[in-house]
Amino acid sequence: MPENRGVVYIEQGKVEVQSIPFPKLETPNGRKIGHGVILRVVSTNICGSDQHMVRGRTTAPAGLVLGHEITGEVIEVGSDVETLKVGDLVSVPFNVACGRCQTCKEQHTGVCLSVNPSRAGGAYGYVDMGGWIGGQAEFVMVPYADFNLLRFPDKAQAMTKIRDLTCLSDILPTGFHGAVTAGVGPGSTVYVAGAGPVGLAAAASARLLGAAVVIVGDLNPARLEHARKVGFETVDLSQDVTLADQIAQILGTPEVDCAIDCVGFEARGHGHAGAQHEAPATVLNSLMEVTRAAGKIGIPGLYVTDDPGAVDPAAKHGSLSIRFGLGWAKSHSFHTGQTPVMKYNRQLMQAILWDRINIAEIVGVQLITLDQAPEGYAAFDAGAPRKFVIDPHQLLAA
């Protein structure tokens, strides 16, 4: 039996690289399938969503193999797979989707009705997402492969762009989805909450969509400095100056056309004192304040139904003190939920291949080995302005 190793969640604040079973062409409940493939993982990324679990902010069980941002090479093909072959290089959308149910047929692959017995929507290596084994590993199985996988048309060309293409599995489509659902278009003024990798991907997507100016807000000075280096305006939310006033200093008006929440439920308050404390509704409330009347707010930032580490009893069950009346009064539109990666990944692949977006530089891709994954988690948790990309077989480094 071939060997396999992966990044495993041990307990709050701790992950380890362990030997794990080599993948089989079967579902999490052990049913054999012919529609899957097995991949040798070429790259697999550490995501902020993974950090929520590692921080103990979800009900993730010990022993969970992490990782939902996967790019890989096909090494085994199921009997029912028709459009893929051994040797193909593919991007794996983080959504596990069947391609057959009503929501998949409507392109809402983030809420597939067939791949998770407990709720709509599945994902690799994530709590309550169907039990699919994660891909921060040397090998992984992907079901419904004909539907799910995006094959790169020229393998050699793709490998020259692999640091960018690895972002297609999640953060670039997620940022793009946030920008699209916020209504970004030519000439838009845009505010992005969060200068982490998803926030920078949203900012880059807004620029790709023709925004006139993109402002990124964060509390982390290193991340803000990186955002400025890659061409975005910034606001420092740790300062005792309101977000609206800081936006007005840039635009001449305290409001923007479009806003994107790339922070999610672990948000902190604004200002010197507020930044010291968690305030999960802060971002959403601030976006309603600074988005113009009839504007749109995209919310790709993660919110959960159960948060054992929340600051108050209501937030433990996903209930936040949101000023919904303000949003109603300003006729705002809100769009939430998992990004349907397949809706965007092919066009974003072309944007990368034709040098329309340099996403690896923008999000600060940094390669690490599989054995360095625990250190990568720690550095990311500490706020490093990096997107840590695991190179399990040393293919990217080579």
SULZI-V788535 format. One line per field, one symbol per residue. phi: phi as a letter, one per 20 degrees, with the letter a starting at -180 (. if undefined). psi: psi as a letter, one per 40 degrees, with the letter a starting at -180 (. if undefined). burial: b if it has 24 or more other C-alpha atoms within 12 Angstrom, else e. Layout:
phi->???
psi->???
burial->???
This chain:
phi->.febcbedfdagncccecfcfffdebfgenffcdedcddefebbdedgfffgfffnecegegnfeeocdccbdfdbcffefddcbgofdcddgffebemdegfffemeffcgeddbfeafocbfmcfmdonfffdebebbdcelfgefedeffcffffffdffefffffbffgffffgfffenfbgnfdcddeodfgfffffffffffeogfbcdddaeeffffffgffeodfccefeeecfgffffffeenbecdfbcceddnfefdfdngfffecfbfegfffffffdefgmedcecfgecceccfefebgffgdmedeeeffffffelfddccogfegffcffffgffffdlebdffffemgcfcegfeggffgfffffngfcdededfdmefff
psi->hiiiiihhhdihehiihihiihiigiideehiieeiihihhdihihidddddddefeafhiiehhihehhhihhehhidehdeiiheihihhidhhidediddddeegeefieeeheeihhiihfihffeehhiegidiihhifddddhhhhdhdddddeedddddeedcddddddddddeefhaheihhhhhhfaddddddddddddeeidhhhhiiehdddddddddeeiiihheeifhiddddddddeeieiidiihhfdaefiiiiidddeeihgdeddddddddehiheiihhgeihiidhgeeieiddddfehighgddddddefihihiihhgdededddddddddffehgddddefhhhiiddedddddddddeehgihhhhgdefddd.
burial->eeebbbbbbeebbbbbbbebebbbbbbbeeeebbbbbbbbbbbbbbbbbbbbbbbbbbbbebbbbbbbbbbbbbbbbbeebeebbebbbbbbbbbbbbbeeeebeebbbbbbbbbbeeebbbbbbbbbbbbbbbbbbbbbbbbbbbbbbbbbeeeeebbebbbbbbbbbbbbbbbbbbbbbbbbbeebbbbbbbbbbbbbbbbbbbbbbebbbbbbbbbbbebbbbbbebebbbbbbbeeebbbebbeebbeebbbbbbbbbbbbbbbbbeeeebeeebbbbbbbbbbbbbbebbbbbbbbbbbebbbbbeeeebeebebebeeeebeeeebbbbbbbbbbbbbbbbbbbbbbeeebbbbbbbbbbbbbbbbbbbbbbebbebbbbbbbbbbbebbee
